[in-house]
Amino acid sequence: MSEVFEGYERQYCELSANLSLKCNSTSLLPDGVEKNAKVNEVKSGLDDCDVLIRKMDLEARSLQPSVKAMFLAKLREYKSDLNKLKRI
């Protein structure tokens, strides 16, 4: 197993969960300065998620074929999850 990948994975999962909560709470805010600030926080978080996914991708591709496929499958799920968050 790749400890590096798993470290990135933990960071991504925490960030993704926080972003999901922020997206839901931001949609309830009235338009204004506070909402714009929250939207900017979410955008920054999405950028951070993109960076973590790229790091996981590089790490997964450097692994031996016996474990590589498993990590790439997880990565596909995370990419799909991130795309859903981007559409919210």
C-alpha distances in whole Angstrom, upper triangle without the diagonal:
4,6,9,8,8,11,13,12,14,17,17,18,20,22,22,24,26,27,28,30,32,33,34,36,37,39,41,43,46,46,47,45,43,41,41,39,37,36,35,33,31,31,30,27,26,26,24,22,22,21,18,17,18,16,13,15,15,11,10,13,12,9,10,12,10,7,9,12,10,9,13,14,13,14,18,18,18,20,23,23,24,26,28,28,30,32,33
4,5,5,6,9,10,10,12,14,15,16,19,20,21,22,24,25,27,29,30,31,33,35,36,37,40,41,44,44,44,43,40,39,38,36,34,34,33,30,29,29,27,24,24,24,21,19,20,18,15,15,15,12,10,12,12,8,8,11,10,8,10,13,12,9,10,13,11,9,12,14,13,13,17,18,17,19,22,22,22,25,26,26,28,31,32
4,5,5,6,9,10,10,12,14,15,17,18,20,21,23,24,26,27,29,30,32,33,34,36,38,39,43,43,43,41,38,37,37,35,33,33,31,29,27,28,26,23,23,23,20,18,19,18,14,15,16,13,11,14,14,10,11,14,13,11,14,16,16,12,13,16,14,12,15,17,15,15,19,19,17,20,23,22,22,25,27,26,28,31,31
4,5,5,6,9,10,11,12,14,16,17,18,20,22,23,24,26,27,28,31,32,32,35,37,38,41,41,40,39,36,35,35,32,30,30,29,26,25,25,23,20,21,20,17,16,16,14,11,12,13,9,8,11,11,7,9,12,11,11,14,17,17,13,13,16,15,12,14,16,14,14,17,18,16,18,21,21,20,23,25,24,25,29,30
4,5,5,6,9,10,10,12,14,15,16,18,20,21,22,24,25,26,28,30,31,32,35,36,39,39,39,37,35,34,33,31,29,29,28,25,24,23,22,19,19,18,16,14,14,13,10,10,11,8,5,9,9,6,7,10,10,10,13,15,15,11,11,13,12,8,11,13,10,10,14,14,13,15,18,17,17,20,22,21,23,26,27
4,5,5,6,9,10,10,12,14,15,16,18,20,21,23,24,25,27,29,30,32,34,35,38,38,39,37,35,33,33,31,29,28,28,25,23,24,22,19,19,19,16,14,16,15,11,12,14,11,8,12,13,10,10,14,14,13,15,17,16,13,13,15,12,9,12,14,11,11,15,14,13,16,18,17,17,21,22,21,23,26,27
4,5,5,6,9,10,11,12,14,16,17,18,20,22,23,24,26,28,28,31,33,33,37,37,37,35,32,31,31,29,27,27,26,23,22,22,20,17,18,18,14,13,15,13,10,12,13,10,9,13,13,11,12,16,16,15,18,20,20,16,16,18,16,13,15,17,14,13,17,17,14,17,19,18,18,21,23,21,23,26,26
4,5,5,6,9,10,10,12,14,15,16,18,20,21,22,24,26,26,28,31,31,34,34,34,32,30,29,28,26,24,24,23,20,19,19,17,14,15,14,11,10,11,10,6,8,10,7,6,10,11,9,11,14,15,15,18,20,20,16,15,17,15,12,13,15,12,11,14,14,11,13,17,15,14,18,20,18,20,23,23
4,5,5,6,9,10,10,12,14,15,16,18,20,21,23,24,25,27,29,30,34,34,34,33,30,29,29,27,24,24,23,21,19,19,18,15,15,15,12,10,12,12,8,8,11,10,7,11,13,11,11,15,16,15,18,19,19,15,15,16,13,10,12,13,9,9,12,11,9,12,14,13,13,16,17,17,18,21,22
4,5,5,6,9,10,11,12,14,15,17,18,20,22,23,24,26,28,29,33,33,33,32,29,28,28,26,23,23,23,20,18,20,18,15,15,16,13,11,14,14,10,11,14,13,11,14,16,14,15,18,19,18,21,22,22,18,18,19,16,13,16,16,12,12,16,14,12,15,17,14,15,18,19,17,20,23,22
4,6,5,6,8,10,11,12,14,16,16,18,20,21,22,24,26,27,30,30,30,29,26,25,25,23,20,21,20,17,16,17,15,11,13,13,10,9,12,11,8,10,13,11,11,14,16,14,16,19,20,20,23,24,24,20,20,21,19,15,17,18,14,13,16,15,12,14,17,14,13,17,18,16,18,21,21
4,6,5,6,8,10,10,12,14,15,16,18,20,20,22,25,26,29,29,29,28,25,24,24,22,19,19,18,16,14,15,13,10,10,11,8,6,9,9,6,8,11,10,9,12,15,14,15,18,19,19,23,23,24,20,19,19,17,14,15,15,12,11,13,12,8,11,13,11,10,13,14,13,14,18,18
4,5,5,6,9,10,11,12,14,15,17,19,20,21,23,25,28,29,29,28,25,24,24,23,20,20,20,17,15,16,16,12,12,14,12,9,12,13,10,11,14,14,12,15,18,17,17,20,21,21,24,24,24,20,20,20,17,15,16,15,12,12,14,11,9,12,13,10,10,14,14,12,15,18,17
4,5,5,6,9,10,11,12,14,16,17,18,20,22,23,27,27,27,26,23,22,23,21,18,18,18,15,14,16,15,11,12,14,12,10,14,14,11,13,16,16,15,18,20,19,20,23,24,24,27,28,27,23,23,23,21,18,19,19,15,15,17,15,12,15,16,13,13,16,16,14,16,19,18
4,5,5,6,9,10,10,12,14,15,16,18,20,21,24,24,25,23,21,19,19,17,15,15,15,12,10,12,11,7,9,11,8,7,11,12,10,12,15,15,14,17,19,19,20,23,24,25,28,28,29,25,24,24,22,19,20,20,16,15,17,15,12,14,15,12,11,14,14,11,13,16,16
4,5,5,6,9,10,10,12,14,15,17,19,20,24,24,25,24,21,19,20,18,15,15,15,13,10,12,12,8,8,11,10,7,11,12,11,11,15,15,14,17,19,19,20,22,24,25,27,28,28,24,23,23,20,18,18,18,14,13,15,12,9,11,12,8,8,11,11,8,11,14,13
4,5,5,6,9,10,11,13,14,16,18,19,23,24,24,24,21,19,20,19,15,16,17,14,11,14,14,11,11,14,13,11,14,16,14,15,18,19,18,20,23,22,22,25,27,27,30,30,30,26,25,25,22,20,21,20,16,16,17,14,12,14,14,10,11,14,12,10,13,15,14
4,5,5,6,9,10,11,12,14,16,17,20,21,22,21,17,16,17,15,12,13,14,11,9,12,12,9,11,14,12,11,15,16,15,16,19,20,19,22,24,24,24,27,29,29,32,33,33,29,28,28,25,23,23,23,19,19,20,17,15,16,17,13,12,15,14,11,14,16,14
4,5,5,6,9,10,10,12,14,15,19,19,20,19,16,14,15,14,10,10,11,9,6,9,10,7,8,11,11,10,13,15,14,15,18,19,19,21,23,24,24,27,29,29,32,33,33,29,28,28,25,23,23,22,19,18,19,17,14,14,15,11,10,12,11,8,10,12,10
4,5,5,6,9,10,11,13,15,18,19,20,20,17,15,16,16,12,12,14,12,9,12,13,10,10,14,14,12,15,17,16,17,20,21,20,22,25,25,25,28,30,30,33,33,33,29,28,27,25,23,23,22,19,18,18,16,13,14,14,10,10,12,10,7,10,11,9
4,5,5,6,8,10,11,13,17,18,19,19,16,14,16,15,11,12,14,12,10,13,15,12,13,16,16,15,18,20,19,20,23,24,23,25,28,28,28,31,33,33,36,36,36,32,31,31,28,26,26,25,22,22,22,19,17,18,18,14,14,16,13,10,13,14,11
4,5,5,6,8,10,11,14,15,16,15,12,11,12,11,7,9,11,9,7,11,12,10,11,15,15,14,17,19,19,20,23,24,24,26,28,29,29,32,34,34,37,37,38,34,33,32,30,28,28,27,24,23,23,21,18,19,19,15,14,16,14,11,12,14,11
4,6,5,6,9,10,13,14,16,16,13,10,12,12,8,8,11,10,7,10,12,11,11,14,15,14,17,19,19,20,22,24,24,25,28,29,29,31,34,34,37,37,37,34,32,32,30,27,27,26,23,22,22,20,17,17,17,14,12,13,11,8,10,10,7
4,6,5,7,9,13,14,16,17,14,12,14,14,11,11,14,13,11,14,16,14,14,18,19,17,20,23,22,22,26,27,26,28,31,32,31,34,36,37,39,39,39,36,34,33,31,29,29,27,25,24,24,21,19,20,18,15,15,16,13,10,12,12,9
4,5,5,7,11,13,14,15,11,9,12,12,9,10,14,12,11,14,16,15,16,19,20,19,22,24,24,25,28,29,29,30,33,33,34,36,38,39,42,42,42,38,37,36,34,32,32,31,28,27,27,24,22,23,22,18,18,19,16,13,15,15,12
4,5,5,9,10,11,12,9,6,9,9,6,7,11,10,9,12,14,14,15,18,19,18,21,23,23,24,27,28,28,30,33,33,34,36,38,39,42,42,42,39,37,37,35,32,32,31,28,27,27,25,22,22,22,19,17,18,16,13,14,14,10
4,6,8,9,12,13,11,8,11,12,10,9,13,13,11,14,17,16,16,19,21,20,22,25,25,25,28,30,30,31,34,35,35,37,40,40,43,43,43,40,38,37,35,33,33,31,29,28,27,25,23,23,21,19,18,18,15,13,14,13,9
4,7,9,12,14,11,9,12,14,11,12,15,15,14,17,19,19,19,23,24,23,25,28,28,29,31,33,33,34,37,38,38,40,43,43,46,46,46,42,41,40,38,36,36,34,32,31,30,28,26,26,25,22,21,21,19,16,17,16,13
4,6,8,10,8,6,10,11,9,10,14,14,14,16,19,19,20,22,23,24,26,28,29,29,32,33,34,35,38,39,39,41,44,44,47,47,48,44,43,42,40,38,37,36,34,32,32,30,28,28,27,24,22,23,21,18,18,18,15
4,6,9,8,7,10,12,11,12,15,16,16,18,21,21,22,24,26,26,28,30,31,32,34,36,37,38,40,41,42,44,46,47,50,50,51,47,46,45,43,41,40,39,37,35,35,33,30,30,29,27,25,25,23,20,20,20,16
4,7,8,6,8,11,11,11,13,15,15,17,19,20,21,23,25,26,27,29,31,31,33,35,36,37,39,41,41,43,45,47,50,50,51,47,45,45,43,41,40,39,37,35,34,33,30,30,29,27,25,24,23,20,19,19,16
4,6,5,6,9,10,11,12,14,16,17,19,20,21,23,25,26,27,29,31,32,33,35,36,38,40,41,42,44,46,47,50,51,51,48,46,46,44,42,41,40,38,36,36,34,32,31,30,28,26,26,25,22,21,21,19
4,5,5,6,9,10,11,12,14,15,17,18,20,21,23,24,26,27,29,30,32,33,35,36,38,39,41,42,44,46,49,50,50,47,45,45,43,41,40,40,37,35,35,34,31,30,31,28,26,26,25,22,21,22,20
4,5,5,6,9,10,11,12,14,15,17,19,20,21,23,25,26,27,29,31,32,33,35,37,38,39,41,43,44,47,48,48,45,43,43,41,38,38,38,35,33,34,32,29,29,29,26,24,25,24,20,20,21,18
4,5,5,6,9,10,11,12,14,15,16,19,20,21,23,25,26,27,29,30,31,33,35,36,37,39,41,42,45,46,46,43,41,41,39,36,36,35,33,31,31,29,26,26,26,23,21,22,20,17,17,17,14
4,5,5,6,9,10,11,12,14,15,17,18,20,21,23,24,26,27,29,30,32,33,35,36,38,40,41,45,45,46,42,40,40,39,36,35,35,33,30,31,29,26,25,26,23,21,21,20,17,16,17,15
4,5,5,6,9,10,11,12,14,15,17,18,20,21,23,25,26,27,29,30,32,33,35,36,38,40,43,44,45,41,39,39,38,35,34,34,32,30,30,29,26,25,26,23,21,21,21,18,17,18,16
4,5,5,6,9,10,10,12,14,15,16,18,20,21,22,25,26,27,28,30,31,32,35,36,38,41,41,42,38,37,37,35,32,32,32,29,27,27,26,23,23,23,20,18,19,18,14,14,16,13
4,5,5,6,9,10,11,12,14,15,17,19,20,21,23,25,26,27,29,30,31,33,35,36,40,40,41,37,35,35,34,31,30,30,28,26,26,24,21,21,21,18,16,16,16,12,11,13,11
4,5,5,6,9,10,11,12,14,15,17,19,20,21,23,24,26,27,29,30,32,34,35,39,39,40,37,35,35,34,31,30,30,28,25,26,25,22,21,22,20,16,17,18,14,13,15,14
4,5,5,6,9,10,11,12,14,15,17,18,20,21,23,24,26,27,28,30,32,33,37,38,38,35,33,33,32,29,28,29,26,24,25,23,20,20,21,18,15,17,17,13,13,15,14
4,5,5,6,9,10,10,12,14,15,16,18,20,21,22,24,26,26,28,30,32,35,35,36,33,31,31,29,26,26,26,23,21,21,20,17,17,17,15,12,13,13,10,9,12,10
4,5,5,6,9,10,11,13,14,15,17,19,20,21,23,25,26,27,29,31,34,35,36,32,30,30,29,26,25,25,23,21,21,20,17,16,17,15,12,13,13,10,9,11,11
4,5,5,6,9,10,11,13,14,16,17,19,20,22,23,24,26,28,29,33,34,35,31,29,30,29,25,25,26,23,20,21,21,17,17,18,16,13,15,16,13,11,15,15
4,5,5,6,9,10,11,12,14,15,16,18,20,21,22,24,26,27,31,31,32,29,27,27,26,23,22,23,20,18,19,18,14,14,16,14,11,13,14,10,10,14,13
4,5,5,6,9,10,10,12,14,15,16,19,20,21,23,25,26,29,30,31,27,25,25,24,21,20,21,18,16,16,16,12,11,13,11,8,10,11,8,7,11,11
4,5,5,6,9,10,11,13,14,15,17,19,20,21,23,25,29,29,31,27,25,25,25,21,20,21,19,16,17,17,14,13,15,14,10,12,14,12,10,14,15
4,5,5,6,9,10,11,12,14,16,17,18,20,22,23,27,28,29,25,23,24,23,20,19,21,18,15,17,17,13,13,16,14,11,13,15,13,12,16,17
4,5,5,6,9,10,10,12,14,15,16,18,20,21,25,25,26,23,21,21,20,17,16,17,14,12,13,13,9,9,12,10,7,10,12,10,11,14,15
4,5,5,6,9,10,10,12,14,15,17,19,20,24,24,26,22,20,20,20,16,15,17,15,11,13,13,10,9,12,11,8,10,13,11,11,14,16
4,5,5,6,9,10,11,12,14,16,17,19,23,24,25,22,19,21,20,17,16,18,16,13,15,16,12,11,15,14,11,14,17,15,14,18,19
4,5,5,6,9,10,10,12,14,16,17,20,21,23,19,17,18,17,14,14,16,13,10,13,14,10,10,14,13,11,14,16,15,15,19,20
4,5,5,6,9,10,10,12,14,16,19,19,21,17,15,16,15,11,11,12,10,7,10,11,8,7,11,11,9,12,14,14,14,17,19
4,5,5,6,9,10,11,13,15,18,19,21,18,15,16,16,13,12,14,13,9,12,14,11,10,14,14,12,14,17,17,16,19,21
4,5,5,6,9,10,11,13,17,18,20,17,14,16,16,12,12,15,13,10,13,15,12,12,16,16,15,17,20,19,19,22,24
4,6,5,6,9,10,11,14,15,17,13,11,13,12,8,9,11,10,7,11,12,10,11,14,14,14,16,19,18,19,22,24
4,5,5,6,9,10,13,14,16,13,10,11,12,8,7,10,10,7,9,12,11,10,14,15,14,16,19,19,19,22,24
4,6,5,6,9,13,14,16,14,11,13,14,11,10,14,13,11,13,16,14,14,17,19,17,19,22,22,22,25,27
4,6,5,7,11,12,14,11,9,12,12,9,10,13,12,11,14,16,15,15,18,19,18,21,23,23,24,27,28
4,5,5,9,10,11,8,6,8,9,6,6,10,10,8,11,14,13,14,17,18,18,20,22,23,23,26,28
4,6,8,9,11,10,6,9,11,9,8,12,12,11,13,16,15,15,18,20,20,21,24,25,25,27,30
4,7,9,12,10,8,11,13,11,11,15,15,14,16,19,18,18,22,23,23,24,27,28,28,31,33
4,6,8,7,5,9,10,9,10,13,14,13,16,18,18,19,22,23,23,25,28,28,29,32,33
4,5,6,6,9,11,11,12,14,16,16,18,20,21,22,24,25,26,28,30,31,32,34,36
4,5,5,7,9,10,10,13,15,15,17,19,20,21,23,25,25,27,29,30,31,33,35
4,6,7,8,10,11,13,14,16,17,19,20,22,23,25,26,28,30,31,32,34,36
4,6,5,7,9,10,11,13,15,16,17,19,21,22,23,25,27,28,29,31,33
4,6,5,6,9,10,10,12,15,15,16,18,20,21,22,25,26,27,29,31
4,6,5,6,9,10,11,13,14,15,17,19,20,21,23,25,26,27,29
4,6,5,6,9,10,11,13,15,16,17,19,20,22,23,25,27,28
4,5,5,6,9,10,11,12,14,15,16,18,20,21,22,25,26
4,5,5,6,9,10,10,12,14,15,16,19,20,21,23,25
4,5,5,7,9,10,11,13,14,16,17,19,20,22,24
4,5,5,6,9,10,11,12,14,16,17,19,20,22
4,5,5,6,9,10,10,12,14,15,16,19,20
4,5,5,6,9,10,11,13,14,15,17,19
4,5,5,6,9,10,11,12,14,16,17
4,5,5,6,9,10,10,12,14,16
4,5,5,6,9,10,11,13,15
4,5,5,6,9,10,11,13
4,5,5,6,9,10,11
4,5,5,6,9,10
4,5,5,6,9
4,5,5,7
4,5,5
4,6
4
